[in-house]
Amino acid sequence: MLLISATDEWKISHPAATIGLLELSEVVSTCSSPRLDEWKRETERSLRERYQGFTRQDFLSLPVMAAYERYYKHFNKTYHVQLQVESIVLKGKNLPSVSPLVDANFIAEVETFVLTAGHDVTKLRGSISIDVSRKDDHMIQMSGVSKAIRAGDMVMKDGDSICCSIIYGQDNRSPISSETSRVLYVAYAPAGVPMELVDTQLRRIEENIRLFSPTAIIEQHRLLSAAAG
């Protein structure tokens, strides 16, 4: 099990935030999953029924979406999960097909709206911490481009560098691949997102994974709360 802690700086900067951690091992995800694909289609149908007639403003009035909008607005960005849900409901688009481990998270995200990143555990190095970005911080984005990160964003770091930022996404070193058999999902919830919903997000990811890898082993499933001190 990975040892993951939160810095005092994160707790001070984001006093009402929650981080969800779900680590699984012995995952088998080397081929497509018909059961997961069926669940994708069902999720899309459910979203279109639930939010029929919604406008962008209607989505932003939902408490969880509003919480993320406030966070992203501070950095002059738009919450990408909001855009994904809008594309499914308003434009009739389908969820993407990347890989079973990635798709398991995407399906859960559009149901709960809780932002979650997935990492290959074998590609993480040293101690891992939930922290805040500081002036002059940089990360190598998934595209391979070095990106300057604005101070104050919630980030995850390992012994080498920043692995993930809420605003700028994941690095190009630790994302899930088709060979991943040990995975860490990290859910980032700013103030206004209930802890219970973060826990629900982790449980739904696990349920989705068990559609194609029923014998996966849970290494950890826990929440870090800034309010807990």
C-alpha positions in Angstrom: 0.0 0.0 0.0 1.3 3.4 -0.9 2.0 5.9 1.9 0.2 9.1 1.1 0.0 12.1 3.4 -1.3 15.7 3.2 0.9 18.7 4.0 0.0 21.4 6.5 0.1 23.9 3.6 -2.7 22.0 1.8 -4.8 21.9 5.0 -4.3 25.6 5.6 -4.9 26.7 2.0 -7.9 24.5 1.4 -9.5 24.0 4.9 -12.8 22.5 3.6 -11.3 20.2 1.0 -11.3 16.4 0.7 -9.1 14.0 -1.1 -10.3 10.5 -1.9 -7.7 7.7 -2.3 -8.5 4.3 -4.0 -5.6 2.0 -4.6 -6.1 -1.5 -6.2 -3.7 -4.2 -7.2 -3.9 -7.3 -9.4 -6.1 -5.6 -11.9 -6.6 -7.2 -15.3 -7.4 -4.7 -18.0 -5.6 -5.8 -21.1 -8.7 -6.1 -23.3 -12.0 -4.4 -24.0 -14.9 -5.0 -21.6 -18.4 -5.5 -23.1 -20.0 -5.2 -19.6 -18.3 -1.9 -19.1 -19.3 -0.7 -22.5 -22.9 -1.6 -21.8 -22.7 0.3 -18.5 -21.4 3.4 -20.4 -24.4 3.4 -22.7 -26.8 3.0 -19.7 -25.0 5.9 -17.9 -25.4 8.1 -21.0 -29.1 7.3 -21.2 -29.6 8.0 -17.5 -27.8 11.4 -17.7 -29.9 12.5 -20.7 -33.1 11.5 -18.9 -32.1 13.1 -15.6 -30.9 16.4 -17.1 -33.3 16.7 -20.0 -33.9 20.3 -20.9 -31.0 21.6 -18.8 -29.0 24.6 -19.9 -25.4 25.4 -18.9 -26.7 27.7 -16.2 -28.9 24.8 -14.9 -25.8 22.6 -14.6 -23.9 25.4 -12.8 -26.7 25.7 -10.3 -26.1 22.1 -9.1 -24.2 22.4 -5.8 -21.3 20.1 -6.7 -20.8 21.6 -10.1 -21.0 25.1 -8.6 -18.3 24.2 -6.1 -15.9 23.2 -8.9 -16.9 26.2 -10.9 -15.9 28.5 -8.0 -12.5 26.7 -7.8 -11.8 26.8 -11.5 -13.0 30.4 -11.8 -10.2 31.5 -9.4 -7.8 30.2 -12.1 -9.8 31.6 -15.0 -10.6 28.0 -16.2 -13.7 26.0 -16.9 -14.4 22.7 -15.2 -13.8 20.0 -17.8 -16.2 17.4 -16.2 -18.9 20.0 -16.7 -18.1 20.2 -20.4 -18.1 16.4 -20.6 -21.5 16.2 -19.0 -22.8 18.9 -21.3 -21.5 17.1 -24.4 -23.3 13.9 -23.4 -26.6 15.6 -22.4 -26.8 18.6 -24.7 -24.9 17.3 -27.8 -25.7 13.6 -27.7 -22.0 12.6 -27.5 -20.8 9.3 -26.0 -18.3 8.7 -23.4 -14.8 8.1 -24.8 -13.2 4.7 -25.0 -9.6 4.9 -23.8 -9.0 1.8 -21.7 -11.0 0.0 -19.1 -9.2 1.5 -16.1 -9.5 5.0 -17.5 -13.1 4.5 -18.7 -14.1 3.2 -15.2 -13.2 6.6 -13.8 -14.8 8.6 -16.6 -18.2 6.9 -16.1 -18.1 7.6 -12.3 -17.0 11.2 -12.9 -20.0 12.1 -15.1 -22.4 10.6 -12.5 -21.0 12.3 -9.4 -19.1 15.3 -11.0 -16.2 14.5 -8.6 -12.8 15.2 -10.3 -10.5 12.1 -10.2 -7.1 11.2 -11.7 -5.7 7.7 -12.2 -2.0 6.8 -11.8 0.0 3.7 -12.5 1.4 2.9 -9.0 4.6 1.4 -10.5 5.5 4.7 -12.1 5.3 6.7 -8.8 8.5 7.3 -6.9 9.2 7.8 -3.2 6.9 9.5 -0.8 3.6 10.9 -2.0 1.9 14.0 -0.7 -1.2 16.1 -1.3 0.1 19.7 -1.4 -0.4 23.1 -2.9 1.5 24.6 -5.9 3.9 27.4 -5.2 5.3 30.2 -7.2 7.7 28.9 -9.9 6.4 25.4 -9.8 6.3 23.5 -13.1 5.0 20.1 -14.2 5.4 18.1 -17.4 1.9 17.7 -18.7 0.6 14.5 -20.4 1.4 16.1 -23.8 5.1 16.3 -22.8 5.0 20.1 -22.5 6.5 21.8 -19.4 3.8 24.0 -17.8 4.2 26.7 -15.2 1.6 26.2 -12.5 -0.1 29.1 -10.7 0.4 29.1 -7.0 -2.4 27.8 -4.8 -3.7 24.9 -6.8 -4.2 21.5 -5.2 -1.5 19.1 -6.4 -0.1 15.6 -5.8 3.6 15.1 -5.7 5.9 12.1 -5.5 9.6 12.0 -4.8 10.4 13.2 -8.3 7.9 15.9 -9.2 4.3 17.1 -9.4 2.2 14.2 -10.7 -1.1 15.9 -10.9 -2.7 19.4 -10.6 -6.5 20.1 -10.5 -6.2 22.8 -13.1 -3.5 21.4 -15.4 -4.2 17.7 -15.1 -1.8 14.8 -15.0 1.9 14.4 -15.8 3.3 12.4 -18.7 5.1 9.9 -16.4 2.5 8.2 -14.2 -0.8 7.9 -16.2 -2.6 4.5 -16.5 -1.6 2.4 -19.5 -2.8 -0.9 -21.0 -0.1 -2.6 -18.9 -1.2 -1.1 -15.6 -2.1 -3.7 -13.0 -1.8 -1.6 -9.9 -3.7 1.7 -9.9 -4.2 4.7 -7.7 -7.2 6.9 -8.1 -7.1 10.3 -6.5 -10.4 12.3 -6.2 -10.0 16.1 -5.6 -12.9 17.8 -3.9 -12.8 21.5 -3.1 -14.9 23.3 -0.5 -18.6 22.6 -1.1 -18.3 19.0 -2.3 -19.6 16.6 0.4 -17.1 14.0 1.8 -19.8 11.4 1.3 -19.9 12.1 -2.4 -16.2 11.6 -2.7 -16.6 8.2 -1.0 -19.4 7.4 -3.4 -17.1 8.3 -6.3 -14.4 5.8 -5.1 -17.0 3.1 -4.7 -18.4 3.6 -8.1 -15.0 3.4 -9.7 -14.4 0.1 -7.9 -17.8 -1.2 -9.0 -16.9 -0.3 -12.6 -13.5 -2.0 -12.4 -15.1 -5.2 -11.0 -17.1 -5.4 -14.3 -13.9 -6.5 -16.0 -11.6 -7.4 -13.1 -13.7 -8.9 -10.4 -10.7 -10.3 -8.4 -8.9 -6.9 -8.1 -7.6 -6.3 -4.5 -8.3 -3.1 -2.6 -5.0 -1.9 -1.1 -6.6 1.3 0.3 -9.9 3.2 0.2 -9.8 6.3 2.4 -10.4 10.0 2.6 -8.1 12.8 3.6 -9.9 15.8 5.1 -8.3 19.2 5.5 -10.8 19.9 8.3 -9.6 16.9 10.3 -6.4 18.7 11.0 
